[in-house]
Amino acid sequence: MDLDQWISKVKDGQHLLEDELQLLCEYVKEILIEESNVQPVNSPVTVCGDIHGQFHDLMKLFQTGGHVPETNYIFMGDFVDRGYNSLEVFTILLLLKARYPANITLLRGNHESRQLTQVYGFYDECQRKYGNANAWRYCTDVFDYLTLSAIIDGTVLCVHGGLSPDIRTIDQIRVIERNCEIPHEGPFCDLMWSDPEDIETWAVSPRGAGWLFGSRVTSEFNHINNLDLVCRAHQLVQEGLKYMFQDKGLVTVWSAPNYCYRCGNVASILSFNENMIFLILSGTEMPDIVGCFGQLNGKTPTRLGNRDLGKPSLSTPWARWGCSLLKEREVKFFTETEENNQMRGPRTGVPYFL
């Protein structure tokens, strides 16, 4: 395999030959099978949310955050469906995983599923581009090997969807049998499908899978597992990134700008570096996001020790209100590419929130 040549080929908009794709998928499966259900990752690392087949926007993501291997990445699933270039998205991510296995971590999302990809576009795309379903079968076999979560320096848990009433400790994630299709219920399903909500504990999810979970559930989970943050994707966020709950113990990252070529949302990526900082934030107002690359304007002054850091900006680490010793965080926003802007959204009768 000439991985560098294949990477250049796919970036130029070409497809791998069917036998090349099969060889790549088999090779990456051998890498993924060695990974834990809770894959440890060291900072610095950049965390990304849903991509959903928006290949040109993925290329802009790398331009914004840095290219592999200079920048390390965690992608939190939902690489395929919805967008018109799921095959290219998944292929380039597999190529990067094969070429730089220590620099990119791929988590499974609820759309990394045979059932969903037959409804939401990936199956039809493979049929159209290869003339048969073999490419779809090769890729969906890889889905079964993708890890369920990643943990950054032991303090930030990354997962596609959310929490589960059947999981109190991270060790319970480690023992899930993941080499299979996503079940319709249970802890594996919940990690892929659950959503945070403005409630205290648990509620039935309108998605028909997973659960809605609240602030107390999240706070207790973080406390039990010595976590600073749960980082997840799975839900469209118009402003690209959204912290949940009063203690800011969970964040949603969304990385597909102008989702489905019609939603008009901003996208974001969230970077964690190796520096630990002590932040003292006074006041109660959360900074507002203004524009796609605009400043984060807020009335809350920040201090590092005795030094006044001034008002928050895009380069200012995000932190919880109060006093905390946290990983330094940086959020970068980006908008859709010209190619995205020129595309028409797909005609579909199925709801976007799935």
C-alpha positions as CSV (number, residue, x, y, z in Angstrom):
1,M,0.0,0.0,0.0
2,D,1.3,3.4,-0.9
3,L,-0.6,5.3,1.7
4,D,0.8,8.8,0.8
5,Q,-0.2,8.3,-2.8
6,W,-3.7,7.2,-1.8
7,I,-4.1,10.2,0.5
8,S,-3.2,12.6,-2.3
9,K,-5.5,10.7,-4.6
10,V,-8.5,11.0,-2.3
11,K,-7.8,14.7,-1.5
12,D,-7.8,15.4,-5.2
13,G,-11.4,14.0,-5.4
14,Q,-10.6,10.6,-6.8
15,H,-11.8,7.2,-5.3
16,L,-9.7,4.3,-4.4
17,L,-10.1,1.3,-6.6
18,E,-12.4,-1.3,-5.0
19,D,-9.6,-3.7,-4.2
20,E,-7.6,-0.8,-2.8
21,L,-10.4,0.1,-0.5
22,Q,-10.8,-3.5,0.6
23,L,-7.1,-3.7,1.4
24,L,-7.3,-0.4,3.3
25,C,-10.3,-1.5,5.4
26,E,-8.6,-4.8,6.3
27,Y,-5.4,-3.0,7.3
28,V,-7.2,-0.5,9.5
29,K,-9.3,-3.2,11.2
30,E,-6.0,-4.7,12.5
31,I,-5.1,-1.4,14.0
32,L,-8.5,-0.7,15.6
33,I,-8.9,-4.2,17.1
34,E,-5.9,-3.3,19.4
35,E,-7.6,-0.2,20.8
36,S,-9.5,-0.1,24.1
37,N,-13.2,0.8,24.4
38,V,-11.9,3.8,26.3
39,Q,-8.9,4.7,24.3
40,P,-6.3,6.8,26.2
41,V,-5.1,9.9,24.4
42,N,-2.6,12.4,25.5
43,S,-2.8,16.1,25.0
44,P,-2.3,18.2,22.9
45,V,-5.3,17.0,20.9
46,T,-8.2,18.5,18.9
47,V,-11.7,17.1,19.3
48,C,-14.1,17.1,16.4
49,G,-17.9,16.4,16.2
50,D,-20.1,15.1,13.4
51,I,-18.8,15.4,9.8
52,H,-21.7,13.7,8.0
53,G,-20.2,13.3,4.5
54,Q,-19.2,17.0,4.1
55,F,-15.8,16.3,2.6
56,H,-14.9,19.8,1.5
57,D,-15.7,21.1,4.9
58,L,-13.5,18.4,6.5
59,M,-10.7,19.7,4.4
60,K,-11.4,23.1,5.7
61,L,-11.4,21.7,9.3
62,F,-7.8,20.5,8.7
63,Q,-6.9,23.9,7.3
64,T,-8.3,25.5,10.5
65,G,-7.0,23.1,13.1
66,G,-3.8,21.8,11.4
67,H,-3.0,18.8,9.4
68,V,-2.2,15.3,10.7
69,P,0.4,14.4,12.1
70,E,1.3,18.0,13.2
71,T,-2.1,18.1,15.0
72,N,-3.5,15.1,16.8
73,Y,-7.3,14.5,16.4
74,I,-10.2,12.7,18.0
75,F,-13.2,12.4,15.7
76,M,-16.3,11.6,17.7
77,G,-18.2,9.6,15.0
78,D,-21.0,10.2,12.4
79,F,-18.5,10.4,9.5
80,V,-21.1,9.3,7.0
81,D,-24.7,9.9,5.8
82,R,-26.6,13.1,5.0
83,G,-23.8,14.8,3.0
84,Y,-22.9,13.9,-0.5
85,N,-19.3,12.7,0.0
86,S,-19.5,10.2,2.9
87,L,-17.3,7.8,1.0
88,E,-14.5,10.4,0.6
89,V,-14.8,11.4,4.2
90,F,-14.6,7.9,5.6
91,T,-11.8,6.9,3.1
92,I,-9.6,9.8,4.0
93,L,-10.0,9.2,7.8
94,L,-9.2,5.6,7.3
95,L,-6.1,6.5,5.3
96,L,-4.9,9.0,8.0
97,K,-5.5,6.3,10.6
98,A,-3.5,3.8,8.6
99,R,-0.7,6.3,8.0
100,Y,-0.6,8.0,11.4
101,P,-2.3,5.5,13.8
102,A,-1.1,7.3,17.0
103,N,-2.2,10.8,15.8
104,I,-5.9,10.2,15.0
105,T,-8.6,8.5,17.0
106,L,-11.9,7.5,15.4
107,L,-14.9,6.9,17.6
108,R,-18.1,5.2,16.6
109,G,-21.2,7.3,16.2
110,N,-24.8,6.1,15.8
111,H,-24.6,6.5,12.0
112,E,-21.7,4.0,11.9
113,S,-24.4,1.4,11.5
114,R,-25.6,-0.9,8.7
115,Q,-29.2,-0.1,9.5
116,L,-28.9,3.7,9.4
117,T,-26.5,3.9,6.4
118,Q,-29.1,2.0,4.3
119,V,-31.6,4.8,5.0
120,Y,-29.6,8.0,5.3
121,G,-27.4,7.9,2.2
122,F,-24.1,6.1,2.6
123,Y,-25.3,2.8,1.0
124,D,-26.8,4.6,-2.0
125,E,-23.7,6.6,-2.4
126,C,-21.5,3.5,-2.5
127,Q,-23.8,1.9,-5.0
128,R,-23.7,5.0,-7.2
129,K,-19.9,5.5,-7.1
130,Y,-18.8,1.8,-7.4
131,G,-21.7,0.2,-9.1
132,N,-22.2,-2.3,-6.3
133,A,-22.5,-2.6,-2.5
134,N,-19.0,-4.1,-1.9
135,A,-17.5,-0.7,-0.8
136,W,-20.4,-0.3,1.7
137,R,-19.8,-3.8,3.1
138,Y,-16.0,-3.1,3.5
139,C,-16.7,0.1,5.3
140,T,-19.5,-1.1,7.5
141,D,-17.3,-4.0,8.6
142,V,-14.8,-1.4,9.8
143,F,-17.6,0.2,11.8
144,D,-17.7,-2.8,14.1
145,Y,-14.0,-2.2,15.1
146,L,-14.3,1.5,15.9
147,T,-13.8,2.3,19.6
148,L,-16.6,3.6,21.8
149,S,-14.8,6.4,23.6
150,A,-11.5,8.2,24.3
151,I,-10.2,9.8,27.4
152,I,-7.8,12.7,27.3
153,D,-5.1,12.6,30.1
154,G,-7.6,10.8,32.3
155,T,-9.8,13.9,32.8
156,V,-11.9,14.4,29.6
157,L,-14.1,11.7,28.3
158,C,-15.0,11.8,24.6
159,V,-18.0,9.9,23.4
160,H,-20.4,10.3,20.4
161,G,-23.8,10.6,22.2
162,G,-23.9,10.6,26.0
163,L,-24.3,8.7,29.2
164,S,-26.3,5.6,30.1
165,P,-28.2,4.6,33.2
166,D,-26.4,1.2,33.0
167,I,-22.9,2.9,33.2
168,R,-21.7,4.5,36.4
169,T,-18.0,4.0,35.9
170,I,-15.7,4.2,33.0
171,D,-14.6,0.6,33.7
172,Q,-18.1,-0.5,32.7
173,I,-17.5,0.9,29.2
174,R,-14.2,-1.1,29.0
175,V,-16.0,-4.4,29.1
176,I,-18.7,-3.8,26.5
177,E,-18.5,-6.1,23.5
178,R,-18.2,-3.6,20.6
179,N,-17.4,-5.8,17.6
180,C,-21.0,-5.9,16.4
181,E,-23.8,-3.9,15.0
182,I,-25.1,-1.2,17.4
183,P,-27.8,-2.8,19.6
184,H,-31.3,-1.2,19.9
185,E,-31.0,-0.8,23.6
186,G,-28.5,-1.1,26.5
187,P,-25.3,0.7,27.4
188,F,-23.6,0.4,23.9
189,C,-26.7,1.9,22.3
190,D,-26.9,4.7,25.0
191,L,-23.3,5.8,24.4
192,M,-24.2,6.3,20.7
193,W,-27.7,7.8,21.1
194,S,-28.2,9.7,24.4
195,D,-28.5,13.5,24.7
196,P,-28.1,16.0,27.6
197,E,-31.3,17.9,28.6
198,D,-32.3,20.5,31.1
199,I,-33.5,18.0,33.6
200,E,-32.0,16.5,36.8
201,T,-31.8,12.7,36.1
202,W,-33.2,10.6,33.2
203,A,-36.1,10.8,30.7
204,V,-37.2,8.9,27.6
205,S,-35.5,10.1,24.4
206,P,-37.7,11.3,21.5
207,R,-35.1,9.7,19.2
208,G,-36.5,6.2,20.1
209,A,-33.1,5.1,21.3
210,G,-30.8,6.1,24.2
211,W,-31.9,8.5,27.0
212,L,-32.1,12.1,27.9
213,F,-29.9,12.8,30.9
214,G,-29.6,15.8,33.2
215,S,-27.3,17.9,35.2
216,R,-27.2,15.7,38.4
217,V,-26.4,12.6,36.3
218,T,-23.6,14.3,34.6
219,S,-22.1,15.8,37.7
220,E,-22.2,12.5,39.6
221,F,-20.6,10.7,36.6
222,N,-17.8,13.2,36.4
223,H,-17.3,13.1,40.2
224,I,-17.2,9.3,40.4
225,N,-14.7,9.0,37.5
226,N,-12.6,12.1,38.4
227,L,-13.4,13.8,35.1
228,D,-13.4,17.5,34.4
229,L,-15.6,17.2,31.3
230,V,-17.6,15.0,29.1
231,C,-17.1,16.0,25.4
232,R,-19.7,14.7,22.9
233,A,-21.2,15.4,19.5
234,H,-24.5,14.0,18.1
235,Q,-26.6,17.2,18.2
236,L,-26.6,20.1,15.8
237,V,-25.5,23.3,17.6
238,Q,-26.1,26.4,15.6
239,E,-23.2,28.2,17.3
240,G,-20.9,25.3,16.8
241,L,-20.2,24.6,20.4
242,K,-22.3,24.5,23.5
243,Y,-21.6,23.9,27.2
244,M,-24.4,22.3,29.2
245,F,-25.4,22.6,32.8
246,Q,-24.4,25.1,35.5
247,D,-21.1,23.5,36.2
248,K,-20.2,23.3,32.5
249,G,-19.4,19.6,33.0
250,L,-20.4,18.7,29.4
251,V,-19.9,20.2,26.0
252,T,-21.3,19.5,22.6
253,V,-19.0,20.0,19.6
254,W,-20.4,20.2,16.1
255,S,-18.1,20.1,13.1
256,A,-20.3,20.1,10.0
257,P,-20.9,23.7,9.0
258,N,-24.2,24.6,7.1
259,Y,-25.4,21.0,8.0
260,C,-27.2,19.3,5.1
261,Y,-26.3,22.3,3.0
262,R,-29.2,24.3,4.4
263,C,-29.1,24.7,8.2
264,G,-26.8,27.8,8.3
265,N,-24.9,26.7,11.4
266,V,-21.3,27.5,12.3
267,A,-18.9,24.5,13.0
268,S,-16.2,24.2,15.7
269,I,-13.3,22.1,16.9
270,L,-12.1,22.1,20.5
271,S,-8.4,21.8,21.3
272,F,-6.9,20.7,24.6
273,N,-3.2,21.4,25.2
274,E,-0.8,19.9,27.8
275,N,-0.7,23.0,30.0
276,M,-2.7,23.1,33.3
277,I,-4.0,26.5,34.3
278,F,-5.7,27.8,37.4
279,L,-8.5,30.0,36.4
280,I,-10.5,32.3,38.7
281,L,-13.6,33.7,37.0
282,S,-15.8,36.2,38.8
283,G,-19.3,37.0,37.8
284,T,-22.1,35.0,36.3
285,E,-22.4,35.8,32.6
286,M,-21.3,33.4,29.9
287,P,-19.5,35.0,27.0
288,D,-21.5,35.4,23.8
289,I,-20.3,34.1,20.5
290,V,-20.5,36.8,17.8
291,G,-20.0,35.7,14.2
292,C,-18.1,32.8,12.8
293,F,-14.6,33.9,13.6
294,G,-15.6,36.8,15.9
295,Q,-14.5,37.5,19.5
296,L,-16.1,35.9,22.6
297,N,-17.3,39.0,24.3
298,G,-18.2,38.9,28.0
299,K,-18.2,41.1,31.0
300,T,-16.4,38.5,33.2
301,P,-12.7,39.3,33.8
302,T,-10.4,36.3,34.1
303,R,-7.3,36.0,36.2
304,L,-4.3,33.6,36.1
305,G,-2.8,33.9,39.6
306,N,-2.4,37.7,40.1
307,R,-2.3,38.5,36.4
308,D,-5.4,39.9,34.7
309,L,-6.0,38.2,31.4
310,G,-8.6,40.6,30.2
311,K,-11.8,39.7,28.4
312,P,-12.2,36.2,26.7
313,S,-11.3,35.8,23.1
314,L,-11.1,32.8,20.7
315,S,-7.6,32.1,22.1
316,T,-8.8,32.3,25.7
317,P,-9.2,28.9,27.4
318,W,-12.8,28.0,28.3
319,A,-13.4,27.1,31.8
320,R,-16.1,26.5,34.3
321,W,-17.3,29.4,36.5
322,G,-15.6,29.4,39.9
323,C,-12.1,28.2,40.7
324,S,-10.8,25.2,38.8
325,L,-7.5,23.6,37.8
326,L,-8.2,22.6,34.1
327,K,-6.7,21.7,30.9
328,E,-6.2,24.7,28.7
329,R,-8.9,24.7,26.0
330,E,-9.1,26.6,22.7
331,V,-12.1,26.6,20.4
332,K,-11.9,27.4,16.7
333,F,-14.9,28.1,14.5
334,F,-15.2,27.7,10.8
335,T,-17.9,28.1,8.1
336,E,-18.9,26.1,5.1
337,T,-16.8,26.0,2.0
338,E,-17.8,27.4,-1.4
339,E,-18.5,23.8,-2.6
340,N,-20.9,23.4,0.4
341,N,-22.6,26.7,-0.3
342,Q,-23.3,25.7,-3.9
343,M,-25.0,22.4,-3.1
344,R,-28.7,21.9,-2.7
345,G,-29.9,20.1,0.4
346,P,-31.1,16.6,-0.1
347,R,-34.8,16.0,-0.5
348,T,-35.7,13.9,2.4
349,G,-38.7,13.1,4.6
350,V,-36.7,11.8,7.4
351,P,-36.0,14.1,10.4
352,Y,-32.5,15.7,10.7
353,F,-32.1,15.0,14.4
354,L,-31.5,11.3,13.8
